[in-house]
Amino acid sequence: MIALLVASFASNAQLYLGGKVGLNLANVSASGAAVTNVAFNKKIGINGGATLKYNFTNTLGAQMDLLYSQMGSNSKQVTETDDGAGGKITMIEETLYDLSYLQIPLFVNFEIPIRTENLIPYRISESVVSAHLYGGGYFGYALGHTATYSAKTTTVDVDNNTTIVLTPKAAIKEDSKHAFNAMDFGLAIGAGFSFKLSDKGRFTIDGRYLMGMGDFNSNGTYYLVGKVKPSMKNKAPQIQLGYIHRISRLRRWQIQ
């Protein structure tokens, strides 16, 4: 029985190789004490690379990507204190996280034909338009991790005189003991459409969401006010356009 199932999968299997490019709406999910007054905002980045897709059957397949992906966030923290003489001190701190990764997503892919056409003379029904759903996980390794810090301190005294002090942008220094964690991993889900362009080529449109589970600040590179170390994880919706090319032969009895 197992041998028959393996033979059936092998006879229907199709292999595709292609490329894709897209955008990340990257952000950071932070947790821990004293992060409630910190706003993490989206940072736009790019992603792109190669994709390999293997269809075991007409509807079930697996997919692996090899992508360059820009992640990160732009955080803003506002702190208000009393200057001790009836005045108020407002400090606005901003940190830009520029994170770039080599990402390897791995997915199980489910295909849903939307429109098909019959090919002559072999009685093959081929999908012209199809939808696909997929889920799995991803692994990432940092190619670059930088964080740039700047601040603006405004002091308003009891007589309403205002003093502004600017702290220029500067990179947060890393050392061997306090470097951002290079390894990243998480879950991923997505959906999309593919359109037939030729006998072997298809154009793809995809949207997916990455939910990081690895804390890239686990070594304590970045601290909030009061020496509080937040747990920081990547997350990003992604939009991608791609092209895949079938590199295996299409058998007469297959439905694509």
N, C-alpha and C positions, 0 to 999 in steps of 0.2 A: 504493500500500500504506500509506504513512504517513498519507495523508488518510483512509483507511478506519479505521485504528487510532484516529486522533483523533476521528473521528465516532462510533466505538463507545464510547470513553471518555466523550464528551460526552453521549451518549444514556443512559448508565447512571449519570452523576454525580449525587450527592446532597450537599446543603450543610446543615450543622447549625451552630447557634449556641447557646451555653449558658454556664453558670457553674459554678464548683467552689470548694470550700473544704476545707482539710485541715490536717494537722500535719506539721512537720518534726522529725526526730530529728537535728538538725544537729551537726556536729563539724568539726574542722580536722585536716588531714593536714599534719604538719610534718616537714621533713627538714633535715639540716645537722649540723654538729659540735655537740656538747654538748646535744643534745635527747633523748638516751637516758634521762635522769633526769627528764623532763618528761612528765606524764600529761595528755592532752587528753581531756576528758569530754564526753559528749553534752549538748546544750542544746536544750530543747523550744521550738519556735517555731510560728507559724501561716503558712499560705499560702492564697491565694485570689485569684480574678479571673475573667476571661472565657476561653472556649475557642471556637475555630473549627475545624470538622472538615469535610473535603471527601473524599467517597468517589468515587474514579475508577471502581471496579467494585464488585461485591458483596463482595469480600474485600480489596481494596487501596485505601488512602486516605492522606491527609496530615492532620496536625493541628498547629495553632499555638495556644499559650496566651499570655496576658498576665497575669502574676501579681505580686502583692506577696508577698514571701517573706522570712521572718526566719531568718537563718543565724547561725553563730557557734560558740562553744565556751567551756568553763570549764577553764582549765589550772591545774595544780598542780606546783610544782617544790620538791623538798626537797634542801637542801644541808647537809652536816655538815662542820664544820671543828674543828681544835684551837685552843683559845684561847691556847696557848703557855705555860700554867701548869698543865697537867695536867687542865684542864677541857674541856668540849665545847660547841660552839655549833651549834644546829640552827636553820636558817632555812627557814620554809615560806612560799613566795610563791604567790599566786593571782592570776590575771588572767581577768577575764570579758570575752569578746568579744561585743559586741552589734552584729550586722551585719544590715542590712535592704537588700533589693534589689528593683528592678523586673526581673523575669526574663521572658525570651521563649524558651520551649522550642519546638523544631521537630522533628516526628517523622514517620516513615513508619509507617503503621498497617496491621496485618494482622488481619482479622476472621475468627472461626471460629464459625459458628452452632452452638448446642447444642440448642435446641428451636425448632421452627418451627410455624406454623399456616397453613392455607389460607384465604384470604379469598374471599368470594363477593360479586359474581358474576364477578370478573375473573381467576380462576385464578392469583392471586398467592400465593406462599409467603413469609410474612414471619417473620423471626426474633423470637421472644418473649424468648429468652435467648441471649446470645452472649458469647464470650470475645474478647479482643483482646490482641495483642502489639505492642509498638512500640519503636522505637529511633531515636536521632538525637543532637541536641546542644542546648545552651542558651546564651544570651547574657544577661548581667546587668549592670545599672548600679546602683551604690550610692546608696541614698537616705539612708542614715545609717551611719556607722562610728564606734563608740566602743569603747574598751578601758579597763577599770577595774582598777587594781592595788591589792593589799593584801598585807601581810606580817606574819608573827609570828616573832620571834627569841627563842629560849629558850637561856639560858646556864646550864650546870650546872658549878659550879667543883669543885675537888678535894675540898672538904668537903661536897659534895652540896647546896650552897645553889643555889637556882634563881632566876634573874632572867628575867622575860618583858617584852619590849618589843613593842608593837603599832604597826604602821604603818597608819593608817586608810585606808579606800578613797579613791582619788583617780584622776581620769581621766588617762590618758597623753596628754600634750600633743602636738598635731600642729602643723606649720607648713608653709609652701609647699613646702619641700624634703623634708620627712619626713611625708608624709600617706599613709594607706592608699590603695592603688591602687583606684580606683573601678570599673574594668572587670573583669568576671569572665566566664569561659566554660568550657565543659566538655562532657562526654559524658553521655548519659542513656539509660536503658533502663527498660522498665516492662511491666506486664501488668494486666489487669483484666476486669471483667464489665459488661455493660449489660443492662437489663431494660426491656421495653416497658411504658409506663404509659398511653399513648393512641396514637391514630393517628399522631401526630407527635412525641410526647415519649418520652424514655428516661431512666431513672435509671442512673447509672454509679458504679462502685466501682473505684478505681485504686490501685496501689502502684508506685512508681518509685524509682530510685536515681540521684542526681546525683553525678558525679565531676568535681570542679573541676580545671581544668588551668592556671588563671591564679593567679599568686602575688600575693595582695593585700598582702603585706608587702615587696614588691620595692623600695620606697623606703626601707626601714629604719626604719619607725615604731617597731617593737618589737624590743628586743634582750634576749637572755638574759644571765645572769650572765657576765661576761668579754667583754662587747660582741660576742657572737656573734649574727649576724642569721640567723634561720631562714627557710627558704622555707615559706610557709603557704598552703594551698589548701583551699577549701571542699569538703565532702562531706555528703550527707544522704539517708537514706531518707525518702520522703514517702508519706503516706496521704491519699487524697482522695475526697470524695463530690461528685457533680455531677449536673447535669441538662442535657441537650441537646435542642434543638427543631429539627425539620426545617423549613427555610424554603424549600425547593424542592418542586415538585410531584412526586408519585410516579406514574410512568408505569405503564400496565397490565401491561406485559410484564416489569417489574422484579422481581427478588427482593431483598428488603431484608435 
